[in-house]
């Protein structure tokens, strides 16, 4: 189940779509912190942190 904060999956995806639109139309940088892989996979870049250290930084295009 996709979660963005405490939203249900439908509303979480709507919020992600709005953030993606804002990123494209307004050239804004959006930072999303999530444990949800489905949401992470919709981003342009994934930085993975473990024990306070960056363990990977990958372009997701």
WOTANOR-V268953 format. One record per residue. RES is the residue in one small letter. SS is DSSP state (~ for helix, > for strand, _ for the rest). Layout:
res: <RES | RES>
ss: <SS | SS>
This chain:
res: <x | x | x | x | x | x | x | x | x | x | x | x | x | x | x | x | x | x | x | x | x | x | x | x | x | x | x | x | x | x | x | x | x | x | x | x | x | x | x | x | x | x | x | x | x | x | x | x | x | x | x | x | x | x | x | x | x | x | x | x | x>
ss: <_ | _ | _ | _ | _ | _ | _ | _ | ~ | ~ | ~ | ~ | ~ | ~ | ~ | ~ | ~ | ~ | ~ | ~ | ~ | ~ | ~ | ~ | ~ | ~ | _ | _ | _ | _ | _ | _ | _ | _ | _ | _ | ~ | ~ | ~ | ~ | _ | _ | _ | _ | > | > | > | > | > | > | _ | _ | > | > | > | > | > | > | > | _ | _>
